[in-house]
């Protein structure tokens, strides 16, 4: 199989970074976050990209980061919350082991915090988060092979649920003979 072992999608605060790193450790593979790729490419944090160049420029960088990561990365891949809004990205994810990490507003707010530097949540973050989820939920479910709810679960429990949903082994020792 080519492409990532697992692709995580979901809104801000779903736990993609935490769960992604945990899954990579359990699967004995690497972890990659397309938001980190974008920041490295741009040489600045995502909020500054939004301010300096605007959202359309950020989305173009995001499309390219996802395309590159899907082509190059065989491990666990976490996408930014809005990556699924792009038709081409959704097409690229077709057939891949994508998991939608679903989270309730209260949990997301607790995890993200209302003062976190998230450009799309800067004004009235609770209402904006609800609006984003209303628009994005159908897209997350469209690309996902499985949906895992994160509410009331520890990161370990969420990672177990992802592995179970994708029928992947829960623990694998990395092959160091290569």
C-alpha positions as CSV (number, residue, x, y, z in Angstrom):
1,X,0.0,0.0,0.0
2,X,1.2,3.5,-0.8
3,X,0.4,6.6,1.2
4,X,0.1,7.2,4.9
5,X,-0.8,4.4,7.3
6,X,-3.3,6.7,9.0
7,X,-4.6,10.2,8.1
8,X,-6.3,12.2,10.9
9,X,-8.9,14.9,10.1
10,X,-11.0,17.0,12.4
11,X,-11.6,20.5,13.8
12,X,-9.3,22.5,16.1
13,X,-9.1,20.9,19.5
14,X,-9.9,17.3,18.2
15,X,-6.5,16.1,19.4
16,X,-5.0,15.3,16.0
17,X,-1.5,16.2,17.1
18,X,-1.6,14.3,20.4
19,X,-3.3,11.3,18.9
20,X,-1.2,11.3,15.8
21,X,2.1,11.2,17.8
22,X,0.7,8.4,20.0
23,X,-0.4,6.4,16.9
24,X,2.9,6.8,15.2
25,X,4.7,5.6,18.4
26,X,2.4,2.5,18.6
27,X,2.7,1.7,14.9
28,X,6.5,2.2,14.9
29,X,6.4,4.8,12.2
30,X,6.8,8.6,11.8
31,X,4.4,11.4,12.5
32,X,3.8,14.4,10.2
33,X,1.6,17.4,10.6
34,X,0.8,19.5,7.5
35,X,0.4,22.6,9.6
36,X,4.0,22.2,10.7
37,X,5.0,21.7,7.1
38,X,3.3,24.9,6.1
39,X,5.0,26.9,8.9
40,X,8.4,25.5,7.9
41,X,7.8,26.3,4.2
42,X,6.5,29.8,4.9
43,X,9.1,30.5,7.6
44,X,6.4,31.9,10.0
45,X,3.5,30.8,12.1
46,X,0.1,30.2,10.5
47,X,-1.6,33.2,12.1
48,X,1.1,35.4,10.5
49,X,0.4,33.9,7.1
50,X,-3.3,34.7,7.5
51,X,-2.4,38.3,8.5
52,X,0.3,38.9,6.0
53,X,-0.9,37.1,2.9
54,X,-4.5,36.2,3.6
55,X,-6.5,32.9,3.8
56,X,-6.4,32.2,0.1
57,X,-2.6,32.1,0.1
58,X,-2.7,29.9,3.2
59,X,-5.1,27.5,1.5
60,X,-2.8,27.3,-1.5
61,X,0.1,26.4,0.8
62,X,-2.1,23.9,2.6
63,X,-3.2,22.1,-0.6
64,X,0.5,21.7,-1.6
65,X,1.5,20.5,1.8
66,X,-1.2,17.9,1.9
67,X,-0.4,16.7,-1.7
68,X,3.3,16.4,-0.8
69,X,2.7,14.7,2.5
70,X,0.3,12.1,1.1
71,X,2.8,11.3,-1.7
72,X,5.9,11.1,0.6
73,X,4.9,10.1,4.1
74,X,4.1,6.4,4.9
75,X,3.4,7.0,8.6
76,X,0.7,8.9,10.5
77,X,-0.4,12.2,9.0
78,X,-2.5,14.9,10.6
79,X,-4.2,17.5,8.4
80,X,-5.1,21.0,9.4
81,X,-8.8,21.5,10.3
82,X,-9.7,23.2,7.1
83,X,-7.8,21.0,4.6
84,X,-10.9,19.0,3.7
85,X,-12.6,22.1,2.3
86,X,-10.6,21.7,-0.9
87,X,-12.2,19.5,-3.6
88,X,-8.8,18.3,-4.8
89,X,-7.7,17.4,-1.2
90,X,-10.8,15.4,-0.7
91,X,-10.2,13.5,-3.9
92,X,-6.6,12.9,-2.9
93,X,-7.8,11.3,0.4
94,X,-10.2,8.9,-1.3
95,X,-9.3,5.3,-0.5
96,X,-6.8,6.3,2.2
97,X,-7.2,5.2,5.9
98,X,-8.7,8.5,7.0
99,X,-10.1,8.9,10.5
100,X,-12.3,11.8,11.6
101,X,-11.6,12.7,15.2
102,X,-15.0,14.1,16.3
103,X,-15.1,16.4,19.3
104,X,-17.7,18.4,21.1
105,X,-17.4,22.2,21.5
106,X,-16.8,22.1,25.3
107,X,-13.9,19.6,24.9
108,X,-12.4,21.5,21.9
109,X,-12.5,24.8,23.9
110,X,-10.9,23.1,26.8
111,X,-8.1,21.7,24.6
112,X,-7.5,24.7,22.4
113,X,-8.2,27.4,24.8
114,X,-9.9,30.6,23.8
115,X,-6.7,32.6,23.6
116,X,-4.8,30.2,21.3
117,X,-3.4,31.7,18.1
118,X,-6.0,30.2,15.7
119,X,-6.9,32.8,13.0
120,X,-10.3,31.5,12.1
121,X,-11.3,31.4,15.8
122,X,-10.1,34.9,16.7
123,X,-13.4,36.6,17.0
124,X,-16.2,34.9,19.1
125,X,-14.4,31.6,19.1
126,X,-17.3,29.4,20.4
127,X,-19.7,30.7,17.8
128,X,-17.1,30.5,15.0
129,X,-16.1,27.0,16.0
130,X,-19.8,25.9,15.7
131,X,-20.0,27.6,12.3
132,X,-16.8,25.9,11.1
133,X,-18.1,22.5,12.3
134,X,-21.5,23.0,10.6
135,X,-19.7,23.6,7.3
136,X,-17.0,21.0,7.7
137,X,-18.7,18.0,9.4
138,X,-20.1,16.7,6.1
139,X,-16.7,17.0,4.5
140,X,-14.9,15.2,7.4
141,X,-17.4,12.4,7.2
142,X,-17.1,12.3,3.4
143,X,-13.4,11.6,3.5
144,X,-13.3,9.4,6.6
145,X,-13.2,5.6,6.6
146,X,-14.1,5.8,10.3
147,X,-15.2,8.4,12.9
148,X,-13.9,8.3,16.4
149,X,-15.4,10.4,19.1
150,X,-12.9,11.9,21.5
151,X,-15.2,13.1,24.3
152,X,-14.7,11.5,27.7
153,X,-11.7,9.5,26.4
154,X,-8.0,9.6,27.3
155,X,-5.5,9.9,24.4
156,X,-4.7,6.2,24.9
157,X,-8.4,5.3,24.6
158,X,-8.8,7.4,21.4
159,X,-5.6,5.9,19.9
160,X,-7.0,2.4,20.7
161,X,-10.3,3.3,19.1
162,X,-8.6,4.5,15.9
163,X,-6.5,1.4,15.6
164,X,-9.6,-0.8,16.2
165,X,-11.6,1.2,13.6
166,X,-8.9,0.7,11.0
167,X,-8.2,-2.9,12.1
168,X,-4.6,-2.1,12.7
169,X,-2.4,-3.8,15.4
170,X,-2.5,-2.0,18.7
171,X,1.2,-2.3,19.3
172,X,4.0,-3.0,16.9
173,X,7.7,-3.1,17.5
174,X,9.6,-1.1,14.9
175,X,11.6,-3.3,12.5
176,X,15.2,-2.2,13.1
177,X,16.7,-4.8,10.7
178,X,16.4,-2.7,7.6
